[in-house]
């Protein structure tokens, strides 16, 4: 099932039931910048082929992707499919690209960022690297770990990383941007379940981008 459809902005690329935005990068960056000036939480996903496959195996994964406010093409496989079937071609927008664009905008607009997830010290090291790259960027928080989600396989042994505790810390910090590195679909589920509590304007699942 591969096709395309229309919306009020541009024809999205639709692969296996998931729509991917095809507006030029400059338009997408401008939209993200505008969202950073607002308080409404907006969820962004960078879609790769592995996520599309997961969406075929799980209705929840598909709902999480299609429920996002913005779905960006990450992965050369998606561009290959678009070219192969002569479908609308999106600009590739990797997790690293997105993090850098959002940090640049946040620094210019006086908004802060919060990094959560990954192996020990990775989020903190990533925060240091980002602040070095964007000297005026404010880091509201940086912490590793995966909170205790419903699935027992992902429960943390440390009570400090209980899901409610993580949500509380982020909400207290009120970041402009929240980067979540739990991997798909855990990061998208965390954002979707708590978007209104977390206090961030733009919330992004970034997978292994901190690394």
N, C-alpha and C positions, 0 to 999 in steps of 0.2 A: 504494500500500500504506500505509494509515493505519489504526491500530487502537490498542487498549490492552490491557494485561495486568496481572496482579497480582504483587506481591511481598510480603515479610513486613512492609514498612513502609507503603507506600501504593501506589495504582495509578499507575504511571508513564504518561506520555504517550509513545506510540510513533509516530514519523513516519518512513516510509521505512526501517524496520528499525533505527532508533536510538531507544533509550529515553531519556527525559528525566525527571529527578526532579520530583515534584509536591508534596513535603512543604511546609508553610508555611515562610516565610523564617526564622522564629524557630527552628524545628527544624533547618533546614539550618545555620544559624549555630552552634547548639549542637553539632552534629556536627563542624563544622570546628574549633571550640574544643577539643573532646575530642581530635581527631586531633593538635592542636598539643601536647598533653601526652604524646604517644606518639612512638616512634621509627620505627614502621612507615611507609614512604613511601606517600602517598596522592595520586593524580593527580586533578585537577579540571579539567573543561573547561566553558566557557561556549559553548553551542551556538547558532549563528545559522543562518538559512536557507542562506547560502552554503556553510557547512560540510556541511549535509545534502546539498546538490547535489553537492559534491565527493565525498561518501561514495558516491553513486550511480555515480560515474565511476571510483572507485578502491577496490578491496577493502582496500588498506592504510589509506586514510582512514577507512573504516567500522570496521575493526578498532581503530584508534586511538581513535575516539570510544567504541565499545562496551567497550573495555578499561579505560576510566577508572573510578575509584571513585565519582565523582560527576559528573553531567551536568546543568548548570543552563541554564535557558532564557534566552537573550540574543537580543533581536530581537523587535520587535512582530509580525513575520510568523509566528513560531511561536505566539504567543498567538492570532493571527487564525485559524490553522488549527485550533487546539484549540476555539475558539468555534464555528467554522463546522461542525465535525463533532461538536459536543457531546461532546468528549473531556475527560479530566481537565485542569484548567486550572492550569498552574504559575505561581508568582510569577516575574515577570521579574527576572533577576539579571544586570546588565551587568558587564562587566569592571571598570569603575570602582567599582561597588558592592562587588564581591568583594574588590578590592584594599584598599579602605577598611576593610571588615569584618575582613579578615585582619590588617591592620596594627594595628587597634584591639585585637584579641585578642592578637596577638603582643606588643604593648607591655604589656598587662595581665599576661600570663603570663611575661614576661621572655625571650621568644624573639626572635631577630633575623630580618631579611628580607634577601634578596639579589635584585637586579634585573639582568637580563642581556638584551641585545638592543636593537634600535632604531638610529636614526641617531646619529652622534657627539654626545655630551653629553646626549642626551635622557634616558637612564637616570639619569645623575647629577642632572640638573635635577629629574626626578621624585622621586628620593630626597630631595632638599632640601625639596621641597614636602610630601612625606609626613611628614618629620621635623618640619616646621613645624606640620603638622596634628596630629601625634601626638608631642609633645615627648619622651616617654620611649622612643620606638621606637628600637631599635638597628639600624643599617644595616650588615650584614655585608659588603656589596660592591655596586657598581653599575658596570656596564660595557656599552658598546655593541657592536654587531657581530653577525655570524652565523658560527658556527663552521663548519669544513670538514666538511660532511656527505657522505654517499655520492654524492649527485647532484652532478656537477661544476659545475652551474650555480650552486650556492650556496657554492662554495669561496671562502674569504677569501684575499686576497693577503698578509695579515699573519700570519706564523707564530704570533704571540701569540694569535690567535683560532682556531688549530687546535682541533678538537673536544676532543682529549685535554687540551690546556692549559686550556680553559675548564672542563672537568669537574674537573680537578685543583684549580683555584682555588676553585671552589664547595665541593668536598669538604673542602678545608682550612678553609674558613670555617664549615662546619657550620651553615648557617642553619636556622631553624625553618620559614620559608616561602621558596620559590623562585618568582619571577615570571619567565617566559620570554616575550620579545616577538620571536619570529621569524616570526609569521604561521602560519596553518594550511596544510599539515600539518607543517611543519618543527618548530614548537615542541612539538607533541604527540609527534612521533617522537623528538626529543631527550630529552624527559622519559621516555617509555616505555623507550627504549634504555638510559638511565643512572640510572633512579630509585634503584636500590639502591646506586649509587656516590656519588650526590650528597650524601647525608647530611641532606637536608631531610625534614621530616615532611609538609608539604603543598606540592605542586608544581603550578603553574598556568600554562597558556598564556594570555597576556593580549593578544595581537595588538597593536593600536595604542593600548592603554590608557595607556602612558607619555606619549604625545603629549597 
